[in-house]
Amino acid sequence: MDERERYVSCIATQEEADSLILLIRRRKTEIGREKEQSLTAQIRRVILDYVRNPGDDRRLIEYIQDHIDKNGVYLSNLFKEKEGTTLQEFAIEQRAEHAKDLMSDGDLNITEISERCGYSSAAHMSNQFKKTAGITPSEWRRLELARTAELPSRENESFKLNH
């Protein structure tokens, strides 16, 4: 008796066979979704690497293809379908977040930040940042510095609570 015959002999009715087929199809669909989710997570990580470590002359899609070893059009379409944004839009958002992290430190000027984020110029960074954040990097930094200056220190909070 071969493997197929063994499985068929275990099924008593057509209803059981149909039920088993349905379960197998559902599981295959679940596995496909899990693979797609894993792949989009990989894409996100590769984009973050691309943004945080500028200097690579490859276009974003080429960079992603080289790191994931799949067709760029497929990856782009999958990402758009699953994440609701394009690869480029996601990269721009992540660059803006990276710029915010660097601006929060306060040690770098806008030109240095734009270079560390991989922008061709401070003006280019400012334009993309404004599209993403709604304000310029300089305005964001000023608001962030004012916000952090207003926050009470933990020592002051502790003193107020104990006295």
C-alpha positions in Angstrom: 0.0 0.0 0.0 1.5 3.4 -1.0 1.3 6.6 1.0 -1.8 7.9 -0.8 -3.7 4.7 -0.4 -2.9 4.7 3.3 -4.3 8.2 3.8 -7.4 7.4 1.7 -8.1 4.3 3.7 -8.1 6.3 6.9 -11.0 8.5 5.6 -14.4 6.8 6.1 -16.7 9.2 4.3 -16.6 11.8 1.5 -17.6 14.4 4.1 -14.4 13.6 6.1 -12.3 13.8 2.9 -13.9 17.2 2.0 -13.3 18.4 5.6 -9.7 17.3 5.5 -9.1 19.0 2.1 -10.6 22.2 3.5 -8.4 22.1 6.5 -5.3 21.6 4.3 -6.2 24.5 2.0 -6.8 26.8 5.0 -3.4 25.9 6.5 -1.7 26.5 3.2 -3.3 29.9 3.1 -2.2 30.6 6.6 1.4 29.5 5.8 1.4 31.8 2.8 0.3 34.8 4.9 2.9 34.0 7.5 5.6 34.0 4.8 4.3 37.3 3.4 4.4 38.8 6.9 7.9 37.6 7.5 8.9 38.9 4.1 7.4 42.4 4.8 9.2 42.4 8.2 12.5 41.6 6.4 11.8 44.4 3.9 11.2 46.9 6.8 14.5 45.8 8.4 16.4 46.2 5.2 14.9 49.7 4.6 15.8 50.7 8.1 19.4 49.5 7.5 19.5 51.5 4.2 18.3 54.6 6.0 20.5 54.4 9.0 23.6 53.6 7.1 23.6 55.9 4.1 26.5 55.8 1.6 25.4 53.0 -0.6 25.0 54.2 -4.2 22.4 51.6 -5.1 18.8 52.6 -5.5 16.5 51.5 -2.7 14.9 48.7 -4.7 18.2 47.4 -5.8 19.4 47.4 -2.2 16.4 45.5 -1.0 16.6 43.0 -3.9 20.3 42.3 -3.1 19.5 41.7 0.6 16.4 39.6 0.2 17.2 38.0 -3.2 13.7 38.2 -4.7 12.3 40.2 -7.6 12.0 43.9 -6.8 8.6 44.4 -8.4 7.2 41.5 -6.4 8.7 42.9 -3.1 7.4 46.4 -3.9 3.9 45.1 -4.7 3.8 42.9 -1.6 5.0 45.7 0.6 2.4 48.1 -0.8 -0.4 45.6 -0.3 0.6 44.6 3.2 1.8 47.9 4.6 -0.4 50.3 2.7 2.6 52.5 1.6 5.3 52.3 -1.0 8.9 51.3 -0.3 9.9 54.9 -1.1 7.3 56.5 1.2 8.3 54.2 4.0 12.0 55.0 3.5 11.2 58.8 3.6 9.2 58.4 6.8 12.1 56.4 8.4 14.6 59.0 7.3 12.5 61.7 8.9 12.4 59.6 12.1 16.2 59.1 11.9 16.6 62.9 11.5 14.4 63.4 14.6 16.6 61.1 16.6 19.7 63.0 15.6 18.1 66.4 16.2 17.0 65.4 19.7 20.6 65.0 20.6 21.3 68.6 19.8 24.9 68.2 18.9 24.6 68.2 15.1 23.5 71.0 12.9 20.9 70.5 10.2 23.5 70.1 7.4 25.3 67.4 9.4 22.1 65.6 10.1 21.1 65.7 6.4 24.4 64.1 5.5 24.1 61.4 8.1 20.6 60.7 6.9 21.8 60.3 3.3 20.2 63.4 1.8 22.0 65.3 -1.0 21.5 68.6 0.8 19.9 70.2 3.8 17.3 71.7 1.6 16.3 68.3 0.2 16.0 67.0 3.8 14.0 70.0 4.9 11.5 69.5 2.0 11.0 65.8 2.6 10.9 66.3 6.4 8.2 69.0 6.1 6.1 66.7 3.9 6.3 64.0 6.5 6.2 65.9 9.8 4.3 69.0 8.7 7.0 71.4 9.9 10.6 72.0 9.0 13.5 70.3 10.8 14.5 73.6 12.5 10.9 74.1 13.7 10.7 70.5 14.9 14.0 70.9 16.8 12.9 74.1 18.4 9.6 72.6 19.6 11.4 69.4 20.8 13.9 71.4 22.8 11.2 73.5 24.3 9.1 70.4 25.2 12.1 68.6 26.8 13.0 71.8 28.7 9.4 71.9 30.2 9.6 68.3 31.4 10.3 68.2 35.1 13.3 66.1 36.1 12.8 62.9 38.0 14.5 64.4 41.0 12.1 67.3 41.2 9.1 64.9 40.8 10.5 62.7 43.6 11.1 65.7 45.8 7.5 67.0 45.2 6.0 63.6 46.0 7.9 63.2 49.2 7.3 66.7 50.6 
